[in-house]
Amino acid sequence: MTFNALEVSSYDSEPYHLYEFSNGFMTWRYTSSEYLVNQFSEVFVPEQISHTEIGGTTELNKQVLKVTVPRSNDIAQMFQFYPPTGVVLLTIWECHHGDSEVVVVWIGRVRTTEYMGAHVEIQCEPISTSMRRLGLRRIFQRQCPHILYGQDEGGCLVDPEAFKVIATVSSVSGLVIAVSGMLTANSFNGGMMSWTSSIGLQYRFITSNDATTLSVNFPFMPPGDTYGRDLEVGTSINLYPGCNHTLTDCIEKFNNLDNYGGQPFMPLDNPFNGATLY
């Protein structure tokens, strides 16, 4: 029988699902079947996994798909303390026992998790939500509204690699990282750091720095963490300077005046406040 025929059959259908989570560096594959499933030359491992009904709606806040897994599941563990810095994508296929046809029923990304006793509810949103737009977000302001290092047309366009500084971790204590070598104090405030962990490229926002230390927005797990949330002494890290989104920083720090998005010469008097200007 065909997949469609099995879908509407009252007696012959034996549906199960395949779930693939991926962060671009590592992939986790599960199946709701009680047996190992070999598909796409990959193995999907049996797991106590299920999801809410897949439906279509035009309301973005109602497009959330909830996937339930045991608390011991790798994806649940990875999100336990704070979310990974990279996007975790999810693809779901539907199949029937005894049938070779496999159909993609959902593609999206993990948004957050909710812990409920022995189980975890992984809340996901469809890939279409990545196309959300806020409309006309630019406003008339002195400071630049662009995302630092953003490469969208009409954006910042500063090449982060041109300003990258490589340092080596000498110690880690909570939110503070000590590095070998000398840094320019405050030059990395509002910037970011990156390093390669066991599950791929990781990022932290830099809140402040002096000549030898950095403060970041999230702590690290102890060395040897299974999910790549640790930062060991001796690790090479990439540091990217921050920007205060002023004309001065844009010119003197990044030589990027052509892409400055603010209005530094806007008049001080508001022509719409009812006051006479002449």
GULUM-835298 format. One record per residue (C-alpha): residue number from 1; residue in three letters; chain; y, x, z. Coordinates in nm, 2 decimals. Last residue first. Layout:
<atoms>
@i NUM aa ALA ch A v Y u X w Z
...
</atoms>
This chain:
<atoms>
@i 278 aa TYR ch A v 8.12 u 1.16 w 1.42
@i 277 aa LEU ch A v 7.78 u 1.13 w 1.57
@i 276 aa THR ch A v 7.83 u 0.79 w 1.73
@i 275 aa ALA ch A v 7.54 u 0.71 w 1.97
@i 274 aa GLY ch A v 7.30 u 0.43 w 1.88
@i 273 aa ASN ch A v 6.98 u 0.64 w 1.95
@i 272 aa PHE ch A v 6.88 u 0.66 w 1.59
@i 271 aa PRO ch A v 7.07 u 0.97 w 1.48
@i 270 aa ASN ch A v 6.90 u 1.18 w 1.75
@i 269 aa ASP ch A v 7.12 u 1.48 w 1.83
@i 268 aa LEU ch A v 6.94 u 1.82 w 1.85
@i 267 aa PRO ch A v 6.90 u 1.85 w 1.48
@i 266 aa MET ch A v 6.57 u 1.98 w 1.34
@i 265 aa PHE ch A v 6.58 u 2.35 w 1.26
@i 264 aa PRO ch A v 6.24 u 2.45 w 1.39
@i 263 aa GLN ch A v 6.06 u 2.17 w 1.21
@i 262 aa GLY ch A v 5.69 u 2.25 w 1.26
@i 261 aa GLY ch A v 5.41 u 2.31 w 1.02
@i 260 aa TYR ch A v 5.44 u 2.69 w 0.97
@i 259 aa ASN ch A v 5.23 u 2.77 w 0.66
@i 258 aa ASP ch A v 5.49 u 3.00 w 0.48
@i 257 aa LEU ch A v 5.58 u 3.16 w 0.81
@i 256 aa ASN ch A v 5.23 u 3.31 w 0.86
@i 255 aa ASN ch A v 5.30 u 3.67 w 0.97
@i 254 aa PHE ch A v 5.05 u 3.61 w 1.24
@i 253 aa LYS ch A v 5.21 u 3.75 w 1.56
@i 252 aa GLU ch A v 5.57 u 3.80 w 1.47
@i 251 aa ILE ch A v 5.62 u 3.51 w 1.23
@i 250 aa CYS ch A v 5.39 u 3.23 w 1.37
@i 249 aa ASP ch A v 5.46 u 3.35 w 1.72
@i 248 aa THR ch A v 5.83 u 3.32 w 1.68
@i 247 aa LEU ch A v 5.81 u 2.98 w 1.49
@i 246 aa THR ch A v 5.63 u 2.83 w 1.79
@i 245 aa HIS ch A v 5.27 u 2.71 w 1.80
@i 244 aa ASN ch A v 5.19 u 2.89 w 2.13
@i 243 aa CYS ch A v 4.92 u 3.09 w 1.94
@i 242 aa GLY ch A v 4.59 u 3.24 w 2.07
@i 241 aa PRO ch A v 4.43 u 3.57 w 1.96
@i 240 aa TYR ch A v 4.06 u 3.58 w 1.86
@i 239 aa LEU ch A v 3.81 u 3.77 w 2.06
@i 238 aa ASN ch A v 3.46 u 3.86 w 1.93
@i 237 aa ILE ch A v 3.20 u 3.95 w 2.19
@i 236 aa SER ch A v 2.94 u 4.23 w 2.20
@i 235 aa THR ch A v 2.70 u 4.18 w 2.49
@i 234 aa GLY ch A v 2.67 u 4.47 w 2.73
@i 233 aa VAL ch A v 2.65 u 4.26 w 3.04
@i 232 aa GLU ch A v 2.48 u 3.93 w 2.96
@i 231 aa LEU ch A v 2.63 u 3.60 w 2.86
@i 230 aa ASP ch A v 2.41 u 3.30 w 2.93
@i 229 aa ARG ch A v 2.42 u 2.95 w 2.77
@i 228 aa GLY ch A v 2.15 u 3.04 w 2.51
@i 227 aa TYR ch A v 1.92 u 2.75 w 2.58
@i 226 aa THR ch A v 1.64 u 2.94 w 2.76
@i 225 aa ASP ch A v 1.88 u 3.11 w 3.00
@i 224 aa GLY ch A v 1.77 u 3.48 w 3.03
@i 223 aa PRO ch A v 2.09 u 3.59 w 3.22
@i 222 aa PRO ch A v 2.23 u 3.33 w 3.46
@i 221 aa MET ch A v 2.43 u 3.03 w 3.30
@i 220 aa PHE ch A v 2.79 u 3.07 w 3.19
@i 219 aa PRO ch A v 3.11 u 2.91 w 3.30
@i 218 aa PHE ch A v 3.33 u 2.69 w 3.08
@i 217 aa ASN ch A v 3.71 u 2.71 w 3.01
@i 216 aa VAL ch A v 3.75 u 3.09 w 2.98
@i 215 aa SER ch A v 3.93 u 3.36 w 3.18
@i 214 aa LEU ch A v 3.95 u 3.70 w 3.02
@i 213 aa THR ch A v 3.97 u 4.04 w 3.19
@i 212 aa THR ch A v 4.08 u 4.40 w 3.12
@i 211 aa ALA ch A v 4.45 u 4.41 w 3.02
@i 210 aa ASP ch A v 4.52 u 4.05 w 3.12
@i 209 aa ASN ch A v 4.38 u 3.72 w 2.98
@i 208 aa SER ch A v 4.43 u 3.35 w 3.00
@i 207 aa THR ch A v 4.27 u 3.01 w 2.90
@i 206 aa ILE ch A v 4.03 u 3.15 w 2.64
@i 205 aa PHE ch A v 3.83 u 2.87 w 2.48
@i 204 aa ARG ch A v 3.46 u 2.96 w 2.46
@i 203 aa TYR ch A v 3.23 u 2.97 w 2.16
@i 202 aa GLN ch A v 2.86 u 3.02 w 2.09
@i 201 aa LEU ch A v 2.69 u 3.13 w 1.77
@i 200 aa GLY ch A v 2.32 u 3.07 w 1.76
@i 199 aa ILE ch A v 2.04 u 2.95 w 1.99
@i 198 aa SER ch A v 1.95 u 3.29 w 2.14
@i 197 aa SER ch A v 2.32 u 3.38 w 2.17
@i 196 aa THR ch A v 2.57 u 3.52 w 1.93
@i 195 aa TRP ch A v 2.91 u 3.57 w 2.06
@i 194 aa SER ch A v 3.25 u 3.39 w 2.03
@i 193 aa MET ch A v 3.59 u 3.41 w 2.20
@i 192 aa MET ch A v 3.88 u 3.18 w 2.16
@i 191 aa GLY ch A v 4.26 u 3.17 w 2.17
@i 190 aa GLY ch A v 4.49 u 2.97 w 2.40
@i 189 aa ASN ch A v 4.60 u 3.29 w 2.58
@i 188 aa PHE ch A v 4.46 u 3.58 w 2.38
@i 187 aa SER ch A v 4.79 u 3.78 w 2.37
@i 186 aa ASN ch A v 4.84 u 3.72 w 2.74
@i 185 aa ALA ch A v 4.80 u 4.09 w 2.83
@i 184 aa THR ch A v 4.72 u 4.32 w 2.53
@i 183 aa LEU ch A v 4.36 u 4.42 w 2.58
@i 182 aa MET ch A v 4.23 u 4.76 w 2.70
@i 181 aa GLY ch A v 3.87 u 4.87 w 2.67
@i 180 aa SER ch A v 3.55 u 4.74 w 2.83
@i 179 aa VAL ch A v 3.55 u 4.37 w 2.91
@i 178 aa ALA ch A v 3.56 u 4.17 w 3.24
@i 177 aa ILE ch A v 3.48 u 3.80 w 3.20
@i 176 aa VAL ch A v 3.61 u 3.54 w 3.44
@i 175 aa LEU ch A v 3.49 u 3.18 w 3.45
@i 174 aa GLY ch A v 3.22 u 3.24 w 3.70
@i 173 aa SER ch A v 3.18 u 3.62 w 3.74
@i 172 aa VAL ch A v 3.07 u 3.81 w 3.43
@i 171 aa SER ch A v 3.08 u 4.19 w 3.40
@i 170 aa SER ch A v 3.12 u 4.47 w 3.14
@i 169 aa VAL ch A v 3.12 u 4.26 w 2.83
@i 168 aa THR ch A v 3.19 u 4.46 w 2.52
@i 167 aa ALA ch A v 3.50 u 4.39 w 2.29
@i 166 aa ILE ch A v 3.56 u 4.32 w 1.93
@i 165 aa VAL ch A v 3.91 u 4.21 w 1.83
@i 164 aa LYS ch A v 3.95 u 3.96 w 1.55
@i 163 aa PHE ch A v 4.29 u 3.93 w 1.38
@i 162 aa ALA ch A v 4.20 u 3.95 w 1.01
@i 161 aa GLU ch A v 3.87 u 3.77 w 1.09
@i 160 aa PRO ch A v 4.06 u 3.46 w 1.20
@i 159 aa ASP ch A v 4.22 u 3.41 w 0.86
@i 158 aa VAL ch A v 4.53 u 3.21 w 0.91
@i 157 aa LEU ch A v 4.52 u 2.90 w 0.69
@i 156 aa CYS ch A v 4.73 u 2.69 w 0.93
@i 155 aa GLY ch A v 4.70 u 2.36 w 0.74
@i 154 aa GLY ch A v 4.81 u 2.23 w 0.41
@i 153 aa GLU ch A v 4.46 u 2.24 w 0.27
@i 152 aa ASP ch A v 4.22 u 2.26 w 0.56
@i 151 aa GLN ch A v 4.14 u 2.62 w 0.68
@i 150 aa GLY ch A v 4.23 u 2.57 w 1.05
@i 149 aa TYR ch A v 4.29 u 2.91 w 1.22
@i 148 aa LEU ch A v 4.50 u 2.74 w 1.49
@i 147 aa ILE ch A v 4.50 u 2.37 w 1.44
@i 146 aa HIS ch A v 4.84 u 2.27 w 1.29
@i 145 aa PRO ch A v 5.10 u 2.08 w 1.48
@i 144 aa CYS ch A v 5.37 u 2.36 w 1.47
@i 143 aa GLN ch A v 5.64 u 2.31 w 1.73
@i 142 aa ARG ch A v 5.98 u 2.17 w 1.65
@i 141 aa GLN ch A v 5.87 u 1.81 w 1.60
@i 140 aa PHE ch A v 5.88 u 1.53 w 1.34
@i 139 aa ILE ch A v 5.53 u 1.39 w 1.37
@i 138 aa ARG ch A v 5.21 u 1.46 w 1.18
@i 137 aa ARG ch A v 4.91 u 1.23 w 1.26
@i 136 aa LEU ch A v 4.96 u 1.00 w 0.96
@i 135 aa GLY ch A v 4.62 u 0.83 w 0.96
@i 134 aa LEU ch A v 4.38 u 0.92 w 1.24
@i 133 aa ARG ch A v 4.09 u 0.98 w 1.00
@i 132 aa ARG ch A v 3.72 u 0.93 w 1.05
@i 131 aa MET ch A v 3.50 u 1.11 w 0.79
@i 130 aa SER ch A v 3.28 u 1.26 w 1.07
@i 129 aa THR ch A v 3.20 u 0.90 w 1.15
@i 128 aa SER ch A v 2.99 u 0.88 w 0.83
@i 127 aa ILE ch A v 2.74 u 1.12 w 0.99
@i 126 aa PRO ch A v 2.62 u 0.85 w 1.22
@i 125 aa GLU ch A v 2.68 u 0.88 w 1.59
@i 124 aa CYS ch A v 2.44 u 0.99 w 1.86
@i 123 aa GLN ch A v 2.40 u 0.91 w 2.23
@i 122 aa ILE ch A v 2.10 u 1.09 w 2.39
@i 121 aa GLU ch A v 1.97 u 0.88 w 2.68
@i 120 aa VAL ch A v 1.78 u 1.10 w 2.92
@i 119 aa HIS ch A v 1.47 u 1.00 w 3.12
@i 118 aa ALA ch A v 1.33 u 1.08 w 3.46
@i 117 aa GLY ch A v 1.63 u 0.93 w 3.65
@i 116 aa MET ch A v 1.89 u 0.82 w 3.40
@i 115 aa TYR ch A v 2.09 u 1.11 w 3.26
@i 114 aa GLU ch A v 2.34 u 1.02 w 2.99
@i 113 aa THR ch A v 2.39 u 1.25 w 2.69
@i 112 aa THR ch A v 2.67 u 1.32 w 2.44
@i 111 aa ARG ch A v 2.77 u 1.31 w 2.07
@i 110 aa VAL ch A v 2.45 u 1.42 w 1.89
@i 109 aa ARG ch A v 2.49 u 1.41 w 1.51
@i 108 aa GLY ch A v 2.40 u 1.18 w 1.23
@i 107 aa ILE ch A v 2.14 u 1.09 w 0.97
@i 106 aa TRP ch A v 1.93 u 0.76 w 0.99
@i 105 aa VAL ch A v 1.65 u 0.59 w 0.80
@i 104 aa VAL ch A v 1.51 u 0.87 w 0.59
@i 103 aa VAL ch A v 1.18 u 0.74 w 0.43
@i 102 aa VAL ch A v 0.84 u 0.90 w 0.43
@i 101 aa GLU ch A v 0.56 u 0.80 w 0.19
@i 100 aa SER ch A v 0.22 u 0.94 w 0.26
@i 99 aa ASP ch A v 0.07 u 0.63 w 0.41
@i 98 aa GLY ch A v -0.23 u 0.62 w 0.64
@i 97 aa HIS ch A v -0.01 u 0.60 w 0.95
@i 96 aa HIS ch A v 0.33 u 0.46 w 0.85
@i 95 aa CYS ch A v 0.65 u 0.65 w 0.82
@i 94 aa GLU ch A v 1.02 u 0.64 w 0.93
@i 93 aa TRP ch A v 1.24 u 0.94 w 0.92
@i 92 aa ILE ch A v 1.52 u 1.03 w 1.16
@i 91 aa THR ch A v 1.77 u 1.31 w 1.11
@i 90 aa LEU ch A v 1.98 u 1.46 w 1.40
@i 89 aa LEU ch A v 2.25 u 1.72 w 1.39
@i 88 aa VAL ch A v 2.36 u 1.93 w 1.69
@i 87 aa VAL ch A v 2.72 u 2.05 w 1.64
@i 86 aa GLY ch A v 2.80 u 2.39 w 1.80
@i 85 aa THR ch A v 2.95 u 2.46 w 2.13
@i 84 aa PRO ch A v 2.66 u 2.33 w 2.33
@i 83 aa PRO ch A v 2.73 u 2.04 w 2.56
@i 82 aa TYR ch A v 2.78 u 2.10 w 2.94
@i 81 aa PHE ch A v 2.53 u 2.12 w 3.23
@i 80 aa GLN ch A v 2.24 u 1.91 w 3.09
@i 79 aa PHE ch A v 2.30 u 1.92 w 2.72
@i 78 aa MET ch A v 2.04 u 2.19 w 2.64
@i 77 aa GLN ch A v 1.80 u 2.03 w 2.89
@i 76 aa ALA ch A v 1.81 u 1.69 w 2.71
@i 75 aa ILE ch A v 1.76 u 1.86 w 2.37
@i 74 aa ASP ch A v 1.46 u 2.06 w 2.52
@i 73 aa ASN ch A v 1.29 u 1.75 w 2.67
@i 72 aa SER ch A v 1.22 u 1.78 w 3.04
@i 71 aa ARG ch A v 1.44 u 1.47 w 3.12
@i 70 aa PRO ch A v 1.21 u 1.27 w 2.90
@i 69 aa VAL ch A v 1.36 u 1.12 w 2.58
@i 68 aa THR ch A v 1.56 u 0.82 w 2.48
@i 67 aa VAL ch A v 1.76 u 0.81 w 2.16
@i 66 aa LYS ch A v 2.07 u 0.59 w 2.15
@i 65 aa LEU ch A v 2.24 u 0.52 w 1.82
@i 64 aa VAL ch A v 2.62 u 0.47 w 1.84
@i 63 aa GLN ch A v 2.77 u 0.27 w 1.56
@i 62 aa LYS ch A v 2.94 u 0.02 w 1.79
@i 61 aa ASN ch A v 3.25 u 0.24 w 1.86
@i 60 aa LEU ch A v 3.29 u 0.29 w 1.48
@i 59 aa GLU ch A v 3.32 u -0.08 w 1.40
@i 58 aa THR ch A v 3.22 u -0.14 w 1.04
@i 57 aa THR ch A v 2.87 u -0.22 w 1.14
@i 56 aa GLY ch A v 2.52 u -0.14 w 1.01
@i 55 aa GLY ch A v 2.21 u -0.14 w 1.22
@i 54 aa ILE ch A v 1.95 u 0.09 w 1.36
@i 53 aa GLU ch A v 1.78 u -0.05 w 1.66
@i 52 aa THR ch A v 1.77 u 0.17 w 1.96
@i 51 aa HIS ch A v 1.57 u 0.49 w 1.97
@i 50 aa SER ch A v 1.24 u 0.62 w 2.09
@i 49 aa ILE ch A v 1.08 u 0.94 w 2.22
@i 48 aa GLN ch A v 0.79 u 1.02 w 2.45
@i 47 aa GLU ch A v 0.70 u 1.32 w 2.24
@i 46 aa PRO ch A v 0.43 u 1.42 w 1.99
@i 45 aa VAL ch A v 0.53 u 1.75 w 1.81
@i 44 aa PHE ch A v 0.64 u 1.75 w 1.44
@i 43 aa VAL ch A v 0.50 u 2.04 w 1.25
@i 42 aa GLU ch A v 0.67 u 2.16 w 0.93
@i 41 aa SER ch A v 0.55 u 2.20 w 0.57
@i 40 aa PHE ch A v 0.77 u 1.89 w 0.49
@i 39 aa GLN ch A v 0.54 u 1.69 w 0.71
@i 38 aa ASN ch A v 0.25 u 1.78 w 0.94
@i 37 aa VAL ch A v 0.23 u 1.53 w 1.23
@i 36 aa LEU ch A v 0.07 u 1.61 w 1.56
@i 35 aa TYR ch A v -0.07 u 1.29 w 1.71
@i 34 aa GLU ch A v 0.05 u 1.03 w 1.95
@i 33 aa SER ch A v 0.32 u 0.93 w 1.70
@i 32 aa SER ch A v 0.68 u 0.91 w 1.82
@i 31 aa THR ch A v 0.74 u 1.24 w 1.65
@i 30 aa TYR ch A v 0.94 u 1.55 w 1.75
@i 29 aa ARG ch A v 1.10 u 1.84 w 1.57
@i 28 aa TRP ch A v 1.35 u 2.09 w 1.72
@i 27 aa THR ch A v 1.54 u 2.33 w 1.49
@i 26 aa MET ch A v 1.73 u 2.65 w 1.57
@i 25 aa PHE ch A v 2.03 u 2.81 w 1.40
@i 24 aa GLY ch A v 2.20 u 2.53 w 1.22
@i 23 aa ASN ch A v 2.22 u 2.32 w 1.54
@i 22 aa SER ch A v 1.91 u 2.11 w 1.44
@i 21 aa PHE ch A v 1.74 u 1.80 w 1.58
@i 20 aa GLU ch A v 1.46 u 1.65 w 1.37
@i 19 aa TYR ch A v 1.30 u 1.32 w 1.46
@i 18 aa LEU ch A v 1.00 u 1.17 w 1.29
@i 17 aa HIS ch A v 0.92 u 0.80 w 1.35
@i 16 aa TYR ch A v 0.61 u 0.59 w 1.37
@i 15 aa PRO ch A v 0.50 u 0.27 w 1.20
@i 14 aa GLU ch A v 0.15 u 0.13 w 1.18
@i 13 aa SER ch A v 0.18 u -0.16 w 0.94
@i 12 aa ASP ch A v -0.14 u -0.33 w 0.82
@i 11 aa TYR ch A v -0.13 u -0.65 w 1.02
@i 10 aa SER ch A v 0.20 u -0.84 w 0.97
@i 9 aa SER ch A v 0.30 u -0.66 w 0.66
@i 8 aa VAL ch A v 0.67 u -0.64 w 0.58
@i 7 aa GLU ch A v 0.71 u -0.27 w 0.64
@i 6 aa LEU ch A v 0.37 u -0.20 w 0.49
@i 5 aa ALA ch A v 0.47 u -0.35 w 0.16
@i 4 aa ASN ch A v 0.79 u -0.15 w 0.16
@i 3 aa PHE ch A v 0.60 u 0.18 w 0.22
@i 2 aa THR ch A v 0.36 u 0.11 w -0.06
@i 1 aa MET ch A v 0.00 u 0.00 w 0.00
</atoms>
